[in-house]
């Protein structure tokens, strides 16, 4: 029996993987420790989506390398040589190789490096898990994607779309709720194409989950705009159930159709506009989240201005902003890059723009009263979410997983501040 330290980085799917890895570790007779100083073996679930993230992963690998080490997740699958350059003895576990978790750990503990990067036929639904947050159940509904984006390593890491069976997912959600979760995240590389490979789709899944009779909320995770037209109307209707957070994460990446074409995104700015327009016509209050990349190799000043104009028009509540960075193995990494100083300039313009939009959007919530589910402790206090998945901070003492009526008294760039009311 060994003491094992597990840490995770990246998207919600990475954190879900780490929960399942931890569950498999406990089932295998080992124990989990909260600090690498106490461990016999360290395991890090990595992300490789950006240069800055990959550099952080390398830093963590170097720090954790003083003991037997397993590097899991996307980085070893997409950039095996990079991992081995900084830790030649570390064992490697791919994001779709969780079935080999115990085998890899036991081999590493015995001083033998093992590489398990090939996809296994193990479904990620129904595996044992150790939750990072007792109030939140993260449920992976699929792995891989159908896209071929020229800037993204995800396809290299996770391969083609593999959707998990609808009934298995519903049973997993039932387990999460039975174990005390009040909030369920449906996550995958791209929720928008869920089920296309097995004859179903995302609206059908959401409609099946909301039939579970208990009191809980569902957060539908990221979906790319290119697959939305196939499911748009039925998905928008599925949000009508009060159990579904009025929250949509659709990454547009650019306001320029020329750049989107070069990115091989498979959608236009018009596709994104249409989805947002229809959502807002159907629901008076709805949180729109999107992603923007500035400084893509073929982005001209005119292309950049189209992104600025799109954000001014749509005014999304949340924008995840990234400066383009070339990722090894992707097409765009081989192209002529935009000058770094220019990329920083564009990034600063968008950063200031989205902060102003967020502050204005959040100010509209001042005076609102309603139910908030508290799901996280932060440095600012207890954080919860209202029906539109807006982050709400209170200074009251509240237990994680509880819901309380709250009145919003202030608004910041990052969220809402309120007080619990009787």
URSULWO-V785942 format. One record per residue. N is the residue number from 1. RES is the residue in three letters. OMEGA is omega in whole degrees, 0 to 359 (999 if undefined). NEAR is the number of other ideal C-beta (glycine too) atoms within 8 Angstrom. D_LAST is the distance of its C-alpha to the last C-alpha in whole Angstrom. Layout:
# URSULWO-V785942
((N,RES,OMEGA,NEAR,D_LAST) (N,RES,OMEGA,NEAR,D_LAST))
This chain:
# URSULWO-V785942
((1,UNK,183,4,50) (2,UNK,174,9,49) (3,UNK,188,11,46) (4,UNK,177,15,45) (5,UNK,181,15,43) (6,UNK,172,12,41) (7,UNK,186,11,39) (8,UNK,178,12,39) (9,UNK,172,13,39) (10,UNK,188,13,38) (11,UNK,181,9,36) (12,UNK,177,9,34) (13,UNK,176,14,37) (14,UNK,179,16,38) (15,UNK,176,13,35) (16,UNK,177,14,36) (17,UNK,181,16,39) (18,UNK,177,13,39) (19,UNK,181,13,36) (20,UNK,176,13,39) (21,UNK,179,15,42) (22,UNK,178,12,40) (23,UNK,178,12,39) (24,UNK,178,13,43) (25,UNK,179,15,44) (26,UNK,179,11,42) (27,UNK,180,7,44) (28,UNK,175,10,47) (29,UNK,178,4,47) (30,UNK,177,11,46) (31,UNK,177,8,43) (32,UNK,175,12,41) (33,UNK,186,10,40) (34,UNK,182,5,38) (35,UNK,182,7,41) (36,UNK,179,11,44) (37,UNK,182,4,46) (38,UNK,193,8,45) (39,UNK,168,12,46) (40,UNK,181,8,50) (41,UNK,177,15,49) (42,UNK,177,13,47) (43,UNK,180,16,45) (44,UNK,176,17,44) (45,UNK,192,15,43) (46,UNK,174,16,44) (47,UNK,181,13,43) (48,UNK,190,14,46) (49,UNK,181,11,44) (50,UNK,176,8,45) (51,UNK,183,8,48) (52,UNK,179,7,45) (53,UNK,180,12,44) (54,UNK,178,14,47) (55,UNK,177,8,48) (56,UNK,178,9,45) (57,UNK,179,14,46) (58,UNK,177,10,49) (59,UNK,180,8,48) (60,UNK,179,12,46) (61,UNK,178,16,49) (62,UNK,182,9,51) (63,UNK,184,8,49) (64,UNK,188,12,48) (65,UNK,181,11,52) (66,UNK,178,4,53) (67,UNK,173,10,52) (68,UNK,190,10,53) (69,UNK,171,16,51) (70,UNK,176,15,50) (71,UNK,184,16,49) (72,UNK,174,14,47) (73,UNK,192,20,45) (74,UNK,186,16,47) (75,UNK,180,14,49) (76,UNK,180,15,51) (77,UNK,183,12,52) (78,UNK,185,12,52) (79,UNK,181,12,54) (80,UNK,182,10,55) (81,UNK,180,6,58) (82,UNK,180,11,55) (83,UNK,183,14,54) (84,UNK,177,9,57) (85,UNK,184,6,58) (86,UNK,177,9,56) (87,UNK,188,11,56) (88,UNK,182,5,59) (89,UNK,182,6,58) (90,UNK,171,14,55) (91,UNK,186,15,54) (92,UNK,181,15,53) (93,UNK,183,17,50) (94,UNK,182,14,49) (95,UNK,178,14,46) (96,UNK,182,11,47) (97,UNK,187,13,49) (98,UNK,178,15,47) (99,UNK,180,7,49) (100,UNK,188,11,51) (101,UNK,184,13,48) (102,UNK,179,9,50) (103,UNK,180,9,53) (104,UNK,181,14,53) (105,UNK,183,17,51) (106,UNK,177,9,54) (107,UNK,181,11,57) (108,UNK,178,16,55) (109,UNK,180,10,55) (110,UNK,174,6,58) (111,UNK,180,5,59) (112,UNK,176,6,60) (113,UNK,176,8,58) (114,UNK,178,11,57) (115,UNK,179,7,56) (116,UNK,183,12,54) (117,UNK,180,10,54) (118,UNK,180,6,55) (119,UNK,174,7,52) (120,UNK,180,9,52) (121,UNK,181,5,51) (122,UNK,175,7,48) (123,UNK,179,9,45) (124,UNK,177,11,42) (125,UNK,176,13,40) (126,UNK,178,6,39) (127,UNK,175,11,40) (128,UNK,180,8,39) (129,UNK,172,9,36) (130,UNK,187,9,35) (131,UNK,174,11,31) (132,UNK,180,9,30) (133,UNK,184,8,27) (134,UNK,182,8,26) (135,UNK,187,13,23) (136,UNK,174,13,25) (137,UNK,179,13,28) (138,UNK,184,13,31) (139,UNK,176,14,34) (140,UNK,183,13,37) (141,UNK,180,13,38) (142,UNK,173,15,41) (143,UNK,179,13,44) (144,UNK,182,11,46) (145,UNK,181,12,46) (146,UNK,187,8,48) (147,UNK,179,13,49) (148,UNK,186,5,52) (149,UNK,187,11,50) (150,UNK,182,10,52) (151,UNK,197,10,50) (152,UNK,179,10,48) (153,UNK,189,14,49) (154,UNK,180,12,47) (155,UNK,178,13,50) (156,UNK,184,8,52) (157,UNK,192,13,49) (158,UNK,173,12,48) (159,UNK,184,9,50) (160,UNK,181,7,50) (161,UNK,169,13,47) (162,UNK,180,10,47) (163,UNK,176,12,44) (164,UNK,187,11,43) (165,UNK,185,9,43) (166,UNK,181,10,40) (167,UNK,178,6,40) (168,UNK,179,11,40) (169,UNK,179,15,37) (170,UNK,179,12,35) (171,UNK,178,10,36) (172,UNK,177,11,35) (173,UNK,177,13,31) (174,UNK,178,9,31) (175,UNK,179,9,32) (176,UNK,182,11,29) (177,UNK,178,14,26) (178,UNK,180,6,28) (179,UNK,173,8,28) (180,UNK,179,8,24) (181,UNK,178,14,24) (182,UNK,183,13,21) (183,UNK,181,14,23) (184,UNK,177,15,27) (185,UNK,172,11,29) (186,UNK,188,15,32) (187,UNK,174,14,35) (188,UNK,176,12,38) (189,UNK,179,10,41) (190,UNK,182,15,40) (191,UNK,186,14,38) (192,UNK,181,12,40) (193,UNK,178,13,43) (194,UNK,172,14,41) (195,UNK,183,14,43) (196,UNK,182,11,46) (197,UNK,183,6,49) (198,UNK,173,7,48) (199,UNK,175,3,47) (200,UNK,180,9,44) (201,UNK,185,11,41) (202,UNK,178,13,37) (203,UNK,179,11,36) (204,UNK,179,10,38) (205,UNK,180,16,36) (206,UNK,181,16,32) (207,UNK,178,10,33) (208,UNK,183,9,34) (209,UNK,183,14,31) (210,UNK,177,11,28) (211,UNK,174,6,30) (212,UNK,193,10,29) (213,UNK,185,3,26) (214,UNK,182,5,24) (215,UNK,180,3,20) (216,UNK,178,11,21) (217,UNK,179,11,22) (218,UNK,169,13,25) (219,UNK,177,11,27) (220,UNK,186,13,30) (221,UNK,190,11,32) (222,UNK,174,10,35) (223,UNK,181,15,38) (224,UNK,186,16,41) (225,UNK,188,14,41) (226,UNK,181,10,45) (227,UNK,184,13,44) (228,UNK,182,15,41) (229,UNK,181,6,43) (230,UNK,185,7,44) (231,UNK,192,12,41) (232,UNK,188,10,39) (233,UNK,181,7,38) (234,UNK,178,9,37) (235,UNK,178,12,35) (236,UNK,179,10,33) (237,UNK,181,9,33) (238,UNK,177,12,31) (239,UNK,182,15,28) (240,UNK,178,6,27) (241,UNK,183,9,26) (242,UNK,179,4,22) (243,UNK,185,8,23) (244,UNK,175,13,25) (245,UNK,177,12,23) (246,UNK,189,11,25) (247,UNK,181,11,27) (248,UNK,177,12,30) (249,UNK,180,10,33) (250,UNK,183,15,36) (251,UNK,179,10,38) (252,UNK,177,13,41) (253,UNK,179,10,43) (254,UNK,175,16,45) (255,UNK,183,11,45) (256,UNK,178,13,49) (257,UNK,178,8,50) (258,UNK,179,8,53) (259,UNK,179,13,51) (260,UNK,177,13,49) (261,UNK,180,8,53) (262,UNK,176,11,54) (263,UNK,187,14,51) (264,UNK,182,10,52) (265,UNK,178,13,48) (266,UNK,176,6,49) (267,UNK,175,11,47) (268,UNK,174,7,47) (269,UNK,179,13,45) (270,UNK,176,7,45) (271,UNK,180,12,44) (272,UNK,180,15,40) (273,UNK,183,11,40) (274,UNK,180,8,40) (275,UNK,181,13,38) (276,UNK,180,12,35) (277,UNK,182,8,36) (278,UNK,177,11,36) (279,UNK,183,13,32) (280,UNK,174,8,31) (281,UNK,183,5,33) (282,UNK,184,9,31) (283,UNK,184,8,28) (284,UNK,178,3,26) (285,UNK,183,6,24) (286,UNK,180,12,26) (287,UNK,177,12,26) (288,UNK,177,12,30) (289,UNK,178,12,31) (290,UNK,178,14,35) (291,UNK,177,10,38) (292,UNK,171,15,41) (293,UNK,175,12,44) (294,UNK,176,15,46) (295,UNK,173,12,49) (296,UNK,188,14,51) (297,UNK,183,10,54) (298,UNK,182,9,55) (299,UNK,175,14,52) (300,UNK,176,6,54) (301,UNK,178,5,53) (302,UNK,177,7,53) (303,UNK,180,14,51) (304,UNK,180,12,48) (305,UNK,177,8,48) (306,UNK,176,12,47) (307,UNK,177,14,44) (308,UNK,181,12,43) (309,UNK,179,9,43) (310,UNK,179,13,41) (311,UNK,177,16,38) (312,UNK,181,9,38) (313,UNK,186,7,38) (314,UNK,181,11,36) (315,UNK,181,8,33) (316,UNK,181,12,32) (317,UNK,183,9,29) (318,UNK,174,10,30) (319,UNK,174,13,34) (320,UNK,188,9,35) (321,UNK,177,11,38) (322,UNK,167,10,42) (323,UNK,181,10,45) (324,UNK,173,15,48) (325,UNK,182,8,49) (326,UNK,180,9,52) (327,UNK,182,15,52) (328,UNK,177,9,55) (329,UNK,180,8,56) (330,UNK,182,13,54) (331,UNK,188,7,57) (332,UNK,178,13,55) (333,UNK,182,9,56) (334,UNK,185,4,60) (335,UNK,176,8,59) (336,UNK,187,3,60) (337,UNK,174,8,57) (338,UNK,180,10,55) (339,UNK,185,6,56) (340,UNK,180,6,53) (341,UNK,179,6,53) (342,UNK,178,9,52) (343,UNK,178,13,49) (344,UNK,180,9,48) (345,UNK,180,8,48) (346,UNK,180,12,46) (347,UNK,180,12,44) (348,UNK,180,8,43) (349,UNK,180,9,43) (350,UNK,180,15,40) (351,UNK,179,9,38) (352,UNK,181,8,38) (353,UNK,184,11,37) (354,UNK,175,13,35) (355,UNK,178,9,33) (356,UNK,179,8,33) (357,UNK,181,13,32) (358,UNK,180,13,29) (359,UNK,180,11,27) (360,UNK,179,9,28) (361,UNK,183,9,26) (362,UNK,180,14,23) (363,UNK,181,8,23) (364,UNK,181,7,22) (365,UNK,181,10,19) (366,UNK,183,9,18) (367,UNK,179,6,15) (368,UNK,175,8,14) (369,UNK,179,8,11) (370,UNK,184,8,11) (371,UNK,177,9,11) (372,UNK,175,14,13) (373,UNK,182,13,15) (374,UNK,190,16,16) (375,UNK,184,13,20) (376,UNK,172,10,21) (377,UNK,180,6,22) (378,UNK,178,8,24) (379,UNK,181,2,25) (380,UNK,183,5,22) (381,UNK,178,8,20) (382,UNK,180,14,18) (383,UNK,176,14,18) (384,UNK,179,17,17) (385,UNK,174,13,18) (386,UNK,187,13,16) (387,UNK,180,9,18) (388,UNK,178,10,21) (389,UNK,176,11,21) (390,UNK,178,12,21) (391,UNK,182,10,20) (392,UNK,180,15,17) (393,UNK,174,14,17) (394,UNK,179,15,14) (395,UNK,180,6,15) (396,UNK,172,8,13) (397,UNK,183,3,14) (398,UNK,176,11,14) (399,UNK,176,5,16) (400,UNK,180,12,18) (401,UNK,178,11,18) (402,UNK,173,8,14) (403,UNK,178,8,12) (404,UNK,171,11,8) (405,UNK,184,10,7) (406,UNK,171,16,8) (407,UNK,180,10,10) (408,UNK,183,14,14) (409,UNK,181,7,15) (410,UNK,176,8,19) (411,UNK,175,12,21) (412,UNK,176,9,24) (413,UNK,189,6,27) (414,UNK,180,5,26) (415,UNK,184,11,22) (416,UNK,176,14,19) (417,UNK,183,11,17) (418,UNK,176,13,13) (419,UNK,179,9,10) (420,UNK,180,10,7) (421,UNK,182,7,4) (422,UNK,999,3,0))
